[in-house]
Each structure stands twice: as C-alpha cells, then as structure tokens.
Amino acid sequence: MLLLEPFWVYSSVAMCVACGRKELLKVTDIWGNRYFTSILIMIAGVFVPVENWVLHRHPDWETTFLVKTVSDSTLIALASLLHILIALSGYWLSMHLLRNYGEDAVIKSTMWAFSIFFCVQGLFHDSFMYSGTYEEYHDGVEKSFLSFFATDRFFDAYIIFFLLYGPPFYYLIVSWNAGYPREERNNFNWKMGREVVLHAAFITGIYVVVWGVGLLPPKFDLSRLLPMYLIHFTSHLLVVLPLYFSPTKERSD
C-alpha cells in the first residue's frame, strides 16, 4: 500500500534506533556506523525488493485502486527511491530525537507511525483491505472485512512479507535491545505498550466525536472501530512482544 508504506518504513527504522539507543548515543558519526549500515541493508536489501514484488503482483491494491496494472517500471523505481529516502530521513529524525529529547521521544514517534499505519487500515478497510477486483472497487461492490484474509493479496503482502522481512527486523530490534537489566528492558517495553493503548483511546475518541457530530458518511459508523482494534492491537503485539526475548543482564551491585 503505497499510501501507507511511508509510515511503516519510518516506524521500522525508528524502532531500530530506539532499540539501539544506548550504543547509538555513543557514535560520533551517525552515518558511519554499523547500526546505520544494518538498517539500510534491511530496508534497501529486503523491504524494497519484497514490496516491489508485491506491487508487481497487486498493482491495483498497492495503489489503492488508482491504477489497474503497472506496465511501466518507472513507478516501481520511484517507489523504491521513496522508501529509501524515507528510511534515510527517518533515521536522521530518530537520531535527532534520541540525542536531543531522549528515548521517550523516539518511542512516541515510532509508535505513532505504527498506530497510523495499523489504524488507517482498520478504519478504511474497504479501501486498504479490499478483497475485490479493480472493476468491483470502482463499481462500488461491497466486500466484507474478513474476506480480505482469504485473498492472495493477504498471503503475499502479509504472510510472505512477514516471513522475508520479519527475520532481519526482529534480529535487529531484539539483539539491539539486549544487554540491559531486566527491569530496564521491561520498562522500555512497557513504554511502547502504553503508547499502543493511549493511541487507540485517542483515535477512538476523535472518531467518536467526528461521527457524533455527523461529519462522516453514513457507512462510517461505530462498527468500524472493531476492525481497527483488531488490526491495531494484533499488529502491535507482533511488534512489541518479541522485545521481551531480548537477553538481559543482572544488575551489578
């Protein structure tokens, strides 16, 4: 989903910076270190090729049904460039927040990017998680939220993506979050989990207010909160829970 992928790229990079906070605060050159190199390899070497494959396989869904097919490689090249530029700028911004405002600022920016990515999918699932064809979408044919999970789009963009992108991403965040006393590691993880709940409450409140004053189309009712909660909490669980596998060290007296 080209419209939402910038949030995923930024949140992935910022998550890595947050987990590598202790060592990254020591580096004198933010670009000339193994942490930046690892992040760049993860994005340019894994994320970009996988996303290009998904775009090639499902151009209508990836472009939110703006186009039916992608016959010009220029779009794929531009998408690749965009992802890398967002990764570079996201890394710079995360390092700026870490050095000037501390790890809490990086955590908040990371989790907000994740929350926007996940919640928008849930609230607007009839576009971002639409299971029908290009023609059906523009003809206004309604498809259920659950029907998306039986499509090859879901298999390619979520299952295959998770199997290919998950290992390097989890390796970086789990290993970089290692070496802290158990209490400090758990406190860091708790801060991330707290943001997940706060964001859900905030977005729910805004949605209910906007819905209550009648600013939303009729099809946007309170039932849309259920898909949002499902995507929001399940996806965040997959992001935050692995951090509890980061090895800890005993606090020395």
C-alpha positions as CSV (number, residue, x, y, z in Angstrom):
1,M,0.0,0.0,0.0
2,L,2.0,2.9,-1.3
3,L,-0.1,5.5,0.6
4,L,0.7,3.9,4.0
5,E,4.1,2.4,3.4
6,P,6.0,5.6,4.4
7,F,4.6,5.1,8.0
8,W,5.8,1.5,8.0
9,V,9.3,2.4,6.8
10,Y,9.7,5.2,9.3
11,S,8.4,3.2,12.2
12,S,10.7,0.2,11.3
13,V,13.7,2.5,11.2
14,A,12.7,4.4,14.3
15,M,12.1,1.2,16.2
16,C,15.6,0.0,15.4
17,V,17.0,3.4,16.6
18,A,15.0,3.1,19.8
19,C,16.3,-0.4,20.5
20,G,19.9,0.6,19.8
21,R,19.6,3.7,21.9
22,K,22.5,3.0,24.2
23,E,25.1,2.4,21.6
24,L,23.8,5.0,19.1
25,L,24.2,7.7,21.7
26,K,27.9,6.9,21.7
27,V,28.6,7.2,17.9
28,T,30.2,10.4,16.7
29,D,29.2,9.9,13.1
30,I,25.5,9.0,12.7
31,W,26.1,7.7,9.2
32,G,29.4,5.9,9.5
33,N,28.4,3.1,11.9
34,R,27.3,-0.5,11.8
35,Y,23.8,0.4,13.1
36,F,23.0,2.7,10.1
37,T,24.5,0.2,7.7
38,S,22.3,-2.6,9.2
39,I,19.2,-0.5,8.9
40,L,20.0,0.5,5.3
41,I,20.6,-3.2,4.3
42,M,17.3,-4.2,6.0
43,I,15.3,-1.5,4.0
44,A,17.1,-1.5,0.7
45,G,18.1,-5.2,0.6
46,V,14.9,-6.8,2.0
47,F,12.0,-4.4,2.3
48,V,12.3,-2.7,-1.1
49,P,12.6,-5.9,-3.1
50,V,9.7,-7.5,-1.3
51,E,7.5,-4.5,-1.7
52,N,8.4,-4.2,-5.4
53,W,7.3,-7.8,-5.8
54,V,4.0,-7.1,-4.1
55,L,3.5,-4.0,-6.2
56,H,4.2,-6.0,-9.4
57,R,1.8,-8.8,-8.2
58,H,-1.0,-6.5,-7.0
59,P,-0.7,-3.1,-8.6
60,D,-4.4,-2.2,-8.2
61,W,-4.4,-2.9,-4.5
62,E,-1.0,-1.4,-3.8
63,T,-2.0,1.9,-5.4
64,T,-5.4,1.8,-3.6
65,F,-7.1,1.1,-6.9
66,L,-5.8,4.2,-8.7
67,V,-4.4,2.0,-11.5
68,K,-5.3,-1.5,-12.7
69,T,-1.8,-2.5,-13.9
70,V,1.7,-1.3,-13.7
71,S,3.4,-1.7,-17.1
72,D,6.0,1.0,-16.6
73,S,9.0,0.2,-14.4
74,T,9.3,3.9,-13.6
75,L,6.6,3.6,-10.9
76,I,8.4,0.7,-9.2
77,A,11.7,2.6,-9.4
78,L,10.1,5.7,-7.9
79,A,8.5,3.6,-5.1
80,S,11.9,2.1,-4.3
81,L,13.6,5.6,-4.2
82,L,10.8,6.9,-2.0
83,H,11.2,4.0,0.5
84,I,15.0,4.6,0.7
85,L,14.6,8.3,1.1
86,I,12.1,7.9,3.9
87,A,14.4,5.4,5.6
88,L,17.3,7.9,5.4
89,S,15.2,10.9,6.6
90,G,13.6,8.7,9.3
91,Y,16.9,7.6,10.6
92,W,18.1,11.2,10.8
93,L,15.0,12.3,12.5
94,S,15.1,9.4,15.0
95,M,18.7,10.2,15.8
96,H,17.9,13.8,16.3
97,L,15.1,13.0,18.7
98,L,17.3,10.5,20.6
99,R,20.1,12.9,21.0
100,N,18.1,16.0,21.8
101,Y,15.0,14.7,23.6
102,G,15.8,11.2,24.7
103,E,14.5,7.7,24.1
104,D,10.9,8.6,25.1
105,A,10.6,10.9,22.1
106,V,11.8,8.2,19.8
107,I,9.4,5.7,21.3
108,K,6.5,8.1,20.8
109,S,7.3,8.8,17.2
110,T,7.8,5.1,16.5
111,M,4.6,4.0,18.0
112,W,2.6,6.9,16.4
113,A,3.8,5.9,13.0
114,F,2.9,2.3,13.6
115,S,-0.5,3.3,15.0
116,I,-1.4,5.4,12.0
117,F,-0.4,2.6,9.7
118,F,-2.4,0.0,11.5
119,C,-5.5,2.1,12.4
120,V,-6.0,3.5,9.0
121,Q,-6.1,0.0,7.6
122,G,-8.8,-0.9,10.0
123,L,-10.9,2.2,9.7
124,F,-10.7,2.3,6.0
125,H,-10.6,-1.4,5.4
126,D,-13.0,-1.1,2.4
127,S,-10.1,0.5,0.5
128,F,-6.8,-0.7,2.1
129,M,-8.1,-4.2,2.8
130,Y,-10.5,-4.6,-0.1
131,S,-10.7,-8.1,-1.5
132,G,-12.4,-7.4,-4.8
133,T,-11.1,-6.5,-8.2
134,Y,-10.3,-3.1,-9.7
135,E,-13.6,-3.1,-11.5
136,E,-15.6,-4.1,-8.4
137,Y,-14.0,-1.4,-6.4
138,H,-14.9,1.3,-8.8
139,D,-18.4,-0.1,-9.3
140,G,-19.0,0.2,-5.5
141,V,-19.3,-3.6,-4.9
142,E,-19.0,-4.1,-1.1
143,K,-16.8,-6.8,0.3
144,S,-16.6,-7.9,3.9
145,F,-13.6,-7.1,6.1
146,L,-12.9,-10.8,6.8
147,S,-12.9,-11.7,3.1
148,F,-9.6,-10.0,2.6
149,F,-7.8,-12.6,4.7
150,A,-8.7,-15.3,2.1
151,T,-7.1,-13.5,-0.8
152,D,-3.7,-13.9,-2.4
153,R,-3.1,-10.2,-1.5
154,F,-3.2,-11.0,2.1
155,F,-0.9,-14.0,1.6
156,D,1.6,-12.1,-0.5
157,A,1.6,-8.7,1.3
158,Y,1.4,-10.1,4.9
159,I,2.4,-13.7,5.2
160,I,5.2,-13.7,2.6
161,F,6.3,-10.2,3.7
162,F,6.4,-11.3,7.3
163,L,8.4,-14.4,6.5
164,L,11.0,-12.4,4.5
165,Y,11.2,-9.1,6.3
166,G,10.5,-10.4,9.8
167,P,13.8,-12.2,10.5
168,P,16.1,-9.3,9.8
169,F,13.8,-6.8,11.5
170,Y,13.3,-8.9,14.6
171,Y,17.0,-9.8,14.7
172,L,18.0,-6.1,14.9
173,I,15.4,-5.0,17.4
174,V,15.8,-8.0,19.7
175,S,19.7,-8.0,19.6
176,W,20.0,-4.2,19.9
177,N,17.6,-4.2,22.9
178,A,19.7,-6.8,24.7
179,G,22.2,-6.3,27.5
180,Y,20.0,-4.2,29.8
181,P,19.0,-5.2,33.3
182,R,15.6,-6.9,33.2
183,E,13.9,-4.1,34.9
184,E,15.2,-1.5,32.4
185,R,14.3,-3.7,29.5
186,N,10.8,-4.3,30.8
187,N,10.3,-0.6,31.5
188,F,11.3,0.2,27.9
189,N,8.9,-2.4,26.5
190,W,6.1,-1.2,28.8
191,K,6.5,2.4,27.5
192,M,5.9,1.0,24.0
193,G,2.9,-1.0,25.1
194,R,1.5,2.1,26.9
195,E,1.6,4.1,23.7
196,V,-0.4,1.4,21.9
197,V,-3.3,1.7,24.4
198,L,-3.1,5.5,24.6
199,H,-3.2,5.8,20.8
200,A,-6.2,3.5,20.5
201,A,-8.0,5.6,23.1
202,F,-7.1,8.9,21.4
203,I,-8.1,7.7,17.9
204,T,-11.3,6.2,19.2
205,G,-12.2,9.5,20.9
206,I,-11.5,11.6,17.8
207,Y,-13.5,9.1,15.7
208,V,-16.5,9.1,18.0
209,V,-16.6,12.9,18.2
210,V,-16.4,13.3,14.4
211,W,-19.0,10.6,14.0
212,G,-21.2,12.0,16.7
213,V,-21.4,15.5,15.0
214,G,-22.3,13.9,11.7
215,L,-19.2,14.8,9.7
216,L,-18.7,11.2,8.4
217,P,-20.5,9.5,5.5
218,P,-23.3,7.1,6.5
219,K,-21.2,4.0,6.0
220,F,-18.7,5.2,8.7
221,D,-20.4,4.0,11.9
222,L,-19.1,2.8,15.2
223,S,-18.8,-0.8,13.9
224,R,-15.6,0.3,12.0
225,L,-13.8,0.5,15.4
226,L,-13.9,-3.3,15.6
227,P,-11.6,-3.9,12.5
228,M,-9.4,-1.0,13.7
229,Y,-9.0,-2.6,17.2
230,L,-8.2,-6.0,15.6
231,I,-5.5,-4.7,13.3
232,H,-4.2,-2.2,15.8
233,F,-3.7,-4.5,18.8
234,T,-2.8,-7.7,16.9
235,S,-0.2,-6.0,14.8
236,H,1.3,-4.1,17.7
237,L,1.5,-7.3,19.6
238,L,3.7,-8.8,16.9
239,V,5.9,-5.7,17.0
240,V,6.3,-5.3,20.8
241,L,6.1,-8.8,22.2
242,P,9.4,-10.1,20.6
243,L,11.3,-7.4,22.6
244,Y,10.7,-9.5,25.7
245,F,13.0,-12.1,24.2
246,S,15.9,-9.6,24.3
247,P,18.6,-11.2,26.7
248,T,19.1,-9.3,29.9
249,K,22.0,-9.0,32.3
250,E,22.0,-8.9,36.0
251,R,22.4,-5.5,37.6
252,S,25.8,-5.3,39.3
253,D,25.9,-4.1,42.9
